[in-house]
Amino acid sequence: AEVRKLLRELREVVDKLKERGVNSYWIECLINDHGKLSKLVITRDYRIVLPDYNNMEISMTPIVKAVYLLFLRHPEGINYKDLVDYRDELTSIYVDIKGVPLDAKMEQSVVRATNPLDNSINEKVARIREAFVSRFDEHMATNYIVHGSRGEAKRIPLHRELVEWQ
């Protein structure tokens, strides 16, 4: 009887959270508690480090990392169809990461990644996912990777209070 009462109370709390706009994903995270989320640190030299997971570093190629940082800079998300509007910003990030002047090959990588008709952005997002999932639990990785419904803005759901830019 006590367990039934607790379950009923839990259901009421979950319903109230949903009424107030809390996403089912976050409710599931609370219930399943797969562990504490780590802060995500972007160092001055653009390394991606998770200090609460033994300073785990997430490695990516420069263009993939540039795409990741672009999405990280935009918590509201980015629609793939609008990627061309972010071309200059992505170019700037990419040049900073590479530490060399923009050349034709780098420019072509950026053009492809910002062309919604090219599959390049999907490949980059898949590489981002792979970089995190290969290092720890997929359920936890979901917080750090780019995702979103088809036709909607893609975003990284990690709360920006957990992101530190050095």
C-alpha positions in Angstrom: 0.0 0.0 0.0 2.8 2.4 0.8 4.6 1.7 -2.5 1.3 2.3 -4.4 1.0 5.6 -2.5 4.6 6.6 -3.4 4.0 5.7 -7.1 0.8 7.7 -7.2 2.7 10.7 -5.7 5.5 10.3 -8.2 3.0 10.2 -11.0 1.5 13.5 -9.8 4.9 15.1 -9.5 5.9 13.9 -13.0 2.6 15.3 -14.4 3.2 18.6 -12.7 6.7 18.8 -14.2 5.4 18.0 -17.7 2.7 20.7 -17.3 5.4 23.2 -16.5 7.3 22.3 -19.7 9.9 19.9 -18.4 10.9 17.5 -21.2 10.3 13.8 -20.7 14.0 13.2 -21.4 15.0 15.2 -18.3 12.4 13.4 -16.1 13.9 10.1 -17.3 17.4 11.4 -16.4 16.2 12.1 -12.9 14.6 8.7 -12.5 17.4 6.7 -14.1 20.2 8.8 -12.6 23.0 7.4 -14.8 25.4 9.6 -13.0 26.4 13.2 -12.7 27.0 15.3 -15.9 30.5 16.6 -16.2 31.3 20.2 -17.0 32.5 20.6 -20.6 35.6 22.7 -20.9 36.8 24.2 -24.2 40.5 25.2 -23.6 42.3 28.1 -25.2 43.8 25.6 -27.7 40.3 24.2 -28.5 40.7 20.9 -26.6 37.4 19.5 -25.4 37.8 18.2 -21.9 35.3 16.7 -19.4 37.0 17.5 -16.0 34.5 15.6 -13.9 35.3 12.4 -15.9 39.0 12.3 -15.0 39.8 15.1 -17.4 38.6 13.0 -20.3 39.5 14.6 -23.6 37.1 14.2 -26.6 39.1 14.1 -29.8 37.7 15.2 -33.2 39.2 16.3 -36.5 39.5 20.1 -36.8 36.4 20.5 -39.1 34.3 18.2 -37.0 35.4 20.1 -33.9 34.6 23.4 -35.6 31.1 22.2 -36.3 30.7 21.0 -32.7 31.8 24.4 -31.3 29.5 26.2 -33.7 26.5 24.3 -32.3 27.8 24.8 -28.8 27.9 28.5 -29.3 24.2 28.4 -30.3 22.1 26.9 -27.5 18.9 27.8 -29.3 20.0 25.4 -32.1 20.6 25.7 -35.8 18.3 24.6 -38.6 20.3 22.8 -41.3 18.5 24.9 -44.0 20.0 28.0 -42.3 23.6 26.7 -42.1 24.8 29.0 -44.9 24.1 31.9 -42.6 26.7 30.5 -40.2 29.4 30.0 -42.9 31.6 32.9 -41.8 31.4 31.9 -38.1 32.3 28.3 -38.9 35.2 29.5 -41.1 36.5 31.6 -38.2 36.3 28.8 -35.7 37.9 26.4 -38.2 40.8 28.7 -38.9 41.4 29.3 -35.2 41.4 25.6 -34.5 43.8 24.8 -37.4 46.0 27.8 -36.6 46.8 28.4 -40.2 45.3 30.8 -42.9 42.3 29.6 -44.8 43.2 27.6 -47.9 41.1 26.3 -50.7 40.7 22.8 -49.1 39.6 24.3 -45.8 37.2 26.6 -47.5 35.7 23.7 -49.5 35.2 21.8 -46.2 33.3 24.7 -44.7 31.2 25.2 -47.9 30.2 21.6 -47.9 29.4 21.5 -44.2 27.1 24.6 -44.5 25.3 23.3 -47.6 22.1 21.7 -46.4 21.8 19.8 -49.7 25.2 18.2 -49.1 25.4 15.2 -46.7 28.5 16.6 -45.2 26.8 18.1 -42.1 25.2 14.8 -41.3 28.6 13.1 -41.5 30.1 15.7 -39.2 27.3 15.3 -36.7 27.7 11.5 -36.9 31.4 11.9 -36.1 30.6 14.1 -33.1 28.2 11.5 -31.8 30.9 8.8 -32.3 33.5 10.8 -30.5 31.4 11.0 -27.3 29.7 7.5 -27.5 33.1 5.9 -27.9 34.2 7.3 -24.6 31.3 6.7 -22.3 27.7 5.6 -21.9 25.4 6.5 -24.8 22.7 7.7 -22.4 25.1 10.2 -20.9 26.6 11.1 -24.3 23.2 12.3 -25.4 23.6 15.4 -23.3 26.8 16.4 -25.2 25.9 15.6 -28.8 24.0 17.5 -31.6 20.5 16.2 -32.2 17.0 17.3 -33.0 13.9 16.2 -34.8 13.8 16.3 -38.6 13.1 19.7 -40.0 13.7 21.4 -36.6 16.7 23.1 -35.1 19.5 20.8 -34.1 21.1 21.6 -30.8 23.4 20.3 -28.0 21.1 19.9 -24.9 23.8 20.4 -22.3 22.9 23.2 -20.0 25.3 26.1 -20.7 26.1 26.5 -17.0 28.1 23.3 -17.5 30.1 24.8 -20.4 33.3 26.7 -19.7 35.2 28.5 -22.4 38.7 29.3 -21.3 
